[in-house]
Amino acid sequence: MKKIAILTLLLSFTIVTFGQEAEKELTRKERREIRKQQEKERSELMAKTLSVSIDEKQWVLEANTLANKRGASVNVTSSLNFIAVEGDEAFVQLGSNSGMGQNGVGGVSVRGNITKYEVNKNEKKGTYFISLIVSSALGTFDIRLDCNADGQIANATVQGNSSNRVQYRGIIVPVGQSSVYKGAPII
């Protein structure tokens, strides 16, 4: 068993070494073209994954920036600040690394039922506009989200019954690839 593990390890180092040597022989222009092609393939795969996630209502907007209604913004931790849609339920959370809040992560967590889910896709550009109405223990929330074709640029505005609103900016990922931490929701 040890011999197999050692052989496997040696083989993997050999493959990596040969791969690096082959890349060194390429010109700068060829390397750039290969990187562009790989990025294009990765972007196409992400776009297909995003499309399926949105259609199946299984996505999470992980925010790295929050802004209030006056436009003042702050960088935040994406694992604590997010909007998640899982089937007919939505989970909206604001959290902070510095302190404990009602939800256990220094902020507010709200779980609610989606009463309206509308998706408009711009076929020419590949962008999405999603409109959600969520009913929760804190009232009704209107969520408007737009994102690019691969989900790497996403903006959402969450507005409650009052005139307060919060804008989330970040990326959209499928629920299975998300690394968010859900706090205790208000019941």
Backbone torsions as a table, in degrees:
resi	resn	phi	psi	omega
1	MET	NA	-41.6	178.9
2	LYS	-63.8	-38.0	-179.8
3	LYS	-63.7	-40.0	179.5
4	ILE	-64.5	-43.1	179.9
5	ALA	-63.8	-42.2	180.0
6	ILE	-66.5	-43.2	178.8
7	LEU	-62.7	-41.6	178.5
8	THR	-61.9	-43.6	179.2
9	LEU	-63.2	-45.4	178.4
10	LEU	-62.9	-42.1	179.5
11	LEU	-62.6	-41.1	-179.8
12	SER	-65.7	-39.0	176.1
13	PHE	-65.0	-37.7	179.6
14	THR	-64.6	-44.4	-179.9
15	ILE	-63.3	-42.9	179.2
16	VAL	-62.8	-42.6	-180.0
17	THR	-63.2	-46.4	178.9
18	PHE	-63.1	-38.9	179.0
19	GLY	-63.1	-39.1	179.0
20	GLN	-69.6	-39.2	179.5
21	GLU	-65.5	-39.7	179.0
22	ALA	-64.7	-36.7	-179.6
23	GLU	-70.9	-32.5	179.0
24	LYS	-65.1	-29.3	-178.6
25	GLU	-74.6	-17.2	179.3
26	LEU	-76.7	150.4	176.3
27	THR	-76.6	166.9	-179.8
28	ARG	-60.1	-41.8	179.9
29	LYS	-64.3	-41.2	179.4
30	GLU	-65.4	-41.1	178.0
31	ARG	-62.8	-41.0	179.5
32	ARG	-63.1	-42.0	179.0
33	GLU	-64.3	-40.6	178.2
34	ILE	-63.9	-43.8	178.7
35	ARG	-63.0	-40.9	178.3
36	LYS	-62.2	-42.7	179.7
37	GLN	-64.9	-42.7	178.8
38	GLN	-64.1	-41.5	178.5
39	GLU	-64.4	-40.2	178.6
40	LYS	-63.3	-44.9	178.4
41	GLU	-63.0	-41.5	179.1
42	ARG	-64.2	-42.5	179.6
43	SER	-64.8	-40.1	177.9
44	GLU	-64.4	-41.0	178.1
45	LEU	-64.4	-42.5	178.5
46	MET	-64.6	-37.1	179.0
47	ALA	-65.1	-41.7	178.0
48	LYS	-65.3	-42.4	179.4
49	THR	-63.0	-43.3	179.1
50	LEU	-62.6	-43.4	179.9
51	SER	-58.7	-45.8	179.0
52	VAL	-64.8	-42.8	-179.3
53	SER	-61.6	-42.5	-179.7
54	ILE	-68.5	-43.0	179.6
55	ASP	-63.5	-36.6	-178.6
56	GLU	-90.2	3.2	-178.3
57	LYS	54.9	51.7	-179.8
58	GLN	-136.3	70.4	-176.9
59	TRP	-142.6	161.9	178.4
60	VAL	-135.9	129.9	170.3
61	LEU	-93.3	110.0	177.8
62	GLU	-93.1	110.1	-174.1
63	ALA	-85.4	136.7	171.5
64	ASN	-110.2	-6.3	176.1
65	THR	-143.3	138.3	173.5
66	LEU	-119.6	145.9	177.4
67	ALA	-136.2	146.5	177.3
68	ASN	-91.9	-175.5	-175.2
69	LYS	-68.4	-17.9	177.8
70	ARG	-91.0	-3.3	176.9
71	GLY	96.3	-5.5	178.1
72	ALA	-67.9	126.9	-175.7
73	SER	-119.5	159.5	179.8
74	VAL	-144.9	140.1	175.9
75	ASN	-76.4	139.1	-176.2
76	VAL	-134.9	170.1	176.8
77	THR	-83.0	123.6	-174.7
78	SER	-69.4	-23.6	180.0
79	SER	-75.4	-15.1	-179.7
80	LEU	-110.4	-13.3	-176.6
81	ASN	-124.8	107.9	-172.3
82	PHE	-160.2	167.4	169.8
83	ILE	-126.2	121.3	-178.9
84	ALA	-117.1	136.5	174.6
85	VAL	-120.1	119.8	179.6
86	GLU	-130.2	95.1	-178.3
87	GLY	69.2	-123.1	-178.3
88	ASP	-96.2	11.5	178.2
89	GLU	-116.5	147.2	174.6
90	ALA	-124.2	148.6	180.0
91	PHE	-132.3	117.8	-179.7
92	VAL	-115.8	128.7	-176.8
93	GLN	-138.0	139.0	168.2
94	LEU	-116.3	129.8	-178.3
95	GLY	-142.8	166.9	-178.6
96	SER	-143.5	146.7	176.9
97	ASN	-75.9	-15.6	-173.2
98	SER	-108.2	77.8	173.4
99	GLY	125.3	169.0	-179.5
100	MET	-108.4	140.1	177.5
101	GLY	-124.2	-164.0	179.1
102	GLN	-60.1	-30.5	-175.3
103	ASN	-94.6	-3.2	-179.6
104	GLY	90.6	-5.6	178.9
105	VAL	-127.2	28.5	174.2
106	GLY	74.2	38.1	-179.6
107	GLY	-173.0	-140.8	-177.7
108	VAL	-132.5	137.0	174.6
109	SER	-123.7	133.9	-179.5
110	VAL	-131.8	128.5	174.3
111	ARG	-111.4	137.3	179.7
112	GLY	-151.5	170.5	178.2
113	ASN	-94.7	137.7	178.5
114	ILE	-81.4	120.5	179.1
115	THR	-100.3	-18.1	177.1
116	LYS	-145.7	132.1	178.6
117	TYR	-139.9	107.5	-178.4
118	GLU	-122.0	131.3	178.9
119	VAL	-121.4	126.9	173.4
120	ASN	-119.0	123.4	-180.0
121	LYS	-112.3	130.3	173.9
122	ASN	-84.3	103.5	-175.0
123	GLU	-62.3	-34.1	-177.2
124	LYS	-68.8	-45.6	-177.6
125	LYS	-94.9	-20.7	-178.4
126	GLY	82.1	10.1	-178.3
127	THR	-85.6	161.2	-178.7
128	TYR	-121.8	147.8	168.1
129	PHE	-130.0	119.7	-176.6
130	ILE	-118.4	134.0	178.3
131	SER	-120.0	128.0	-179.2
132	LEU	-127.5	142.8	166.8
133	ILE	-119.1	123.6	-176.3
134	VAL	-120.6	126.6	175.6
135	SER	-99.5	127.0	-177.0
136	SER	-138.4	-177.4	177.5
137	ALA	-66.7	-23.8	178.9
138	LEU	-92.3	0.7	-179.1
139	GLY	120.2	-160.7	-177.8
140	THR	-101.4	136.7	177.8
141	PHE	-117.3	137.3	175.3
142	ASP	-105.4	118.4	-178.4
143	ILE	-116.7	124.0	177.7
144	ARG	-118.6	124.9	-175.0
145	LEU	-130.7	138.8	171.2
146	ASP	-133.8	146.8	-179.0
147	CYS	-151.6	162.0	177.9
148	ASN	-79.8	-178.3	-171.5
149	ALA	-63.2	-33.1	-178.0
150	ASP	-104.9	3.3	175.1
151	GLY	80.9	7.5	-177.5
152	GLN	-81.5	-12.1	173.8
153	ILE	-131.4	111.0	-177.9
154	ALA	-136.5	139.7	177.7
155	ASN	-131.0	133.5	177.7
156	ALA	-135.6	141.7	175.3
157	THR	-115.4	126.1	178.5
158	VAL	-110.8	121.1	179.5
159	GLN	-126.7	130.5	179.6
160	GLY	-93.8	-161.1	-179.2
161	ASN	-65.3	-32.2	179.2
162	SER	-86.0	-173.8	-179.6
163	SER	-83.8	-0.4	178.5
164	ASN	-70.7	142.9	176.4
165	ARG	-149.5	153.3	179.3
166	VAL	-128.6	137.2	178.1
167	GLN	-109.0	127.1	177.7
168	TYR	-101.5	134.2	174.8
169	ARG	-128.3	129.4	-178.9
170	GLY	178.9	-140.0	-178.5
171	ILE	-125.7	157.4	175.6
172	ILE	-108.6	131.1	178.0
173	VAL	-131.2	156.7	173.3
174	PRO	-64.2	153.3	-178.2
175	VAL	-54.9	-41.1	-178.1
176	GLY	-66.3	-22.8	179.9
177	GLN	-99.8	0.7	-176.5
178	SER	-79.4	148.8	179.3
179	SER	-121.0	38.4	-177.9
180	VAL	-85.7	156.0	176.8
181	TYR	-115.9	114.0	-178.3
182	LYS	-85.3	128.0	174.5
183	GLY	-84.3	-179.5	179.6
184	ALA	-74.5	120.2	-178.2
185	PRO	-75.4	156.2	174.5
186	ILE	-73.3	128.8	-176.9
187	ILE	-103.6	NA	NA
